[in-house]
Amino acid sequence: MCISKKICPVPFDQQPLNEYFALKESKFFSWSICDKKTYFLTICYLSITLFISLYPIIFFLILKKQNLMKYFIIDSLFVNIILILIFLRLYLGWSYVTKRLLSATIFYEESGWYDGQIWIKTAESLIQDRLIGLYELVPFLQRIKYTGFFFIIFLFFDIVVFYLL
């Protein structure tokens, strides 16, 4: 859904609507805006896969004779750190696009020689972009943020349990 060059001087790849569609089609970002069931199943699959794949590495790296429960807690710590980084990346990517969709002005570069320009959106494109940003992206952005906070809380819980063992 490209805006014509007469109406919008912003290059195709830098138009907020096209950035939104590019993120929506990418493998890394697309699962985060699926329905709730797919979203939580993907998180579960990702968590279980990380947990299973990291456990042997942690087991062989820590050669001390420790409690088996400590290995699980350390594995859970690493899984939570990786998941927090994933959700941080998701949040930053979607929030950037949301900010550009909601903004009345667009900063862009035509040639890449740091000759930044600012384009003021037309009323029609501003309304369209804000509708997409507010009603499609903001709820998903909130869900990503709350999921990331959940894993941060779980990380602190793992740290407390690790030191209590």
Summary of the structure (lengths in Angstrom):
residues: 165
radius of gyration: 21.1
end to end distance: 56.6
largest distance: 70.3
contacts: 438
relative contact order: 0.15
helix: 75%
strand: 5%
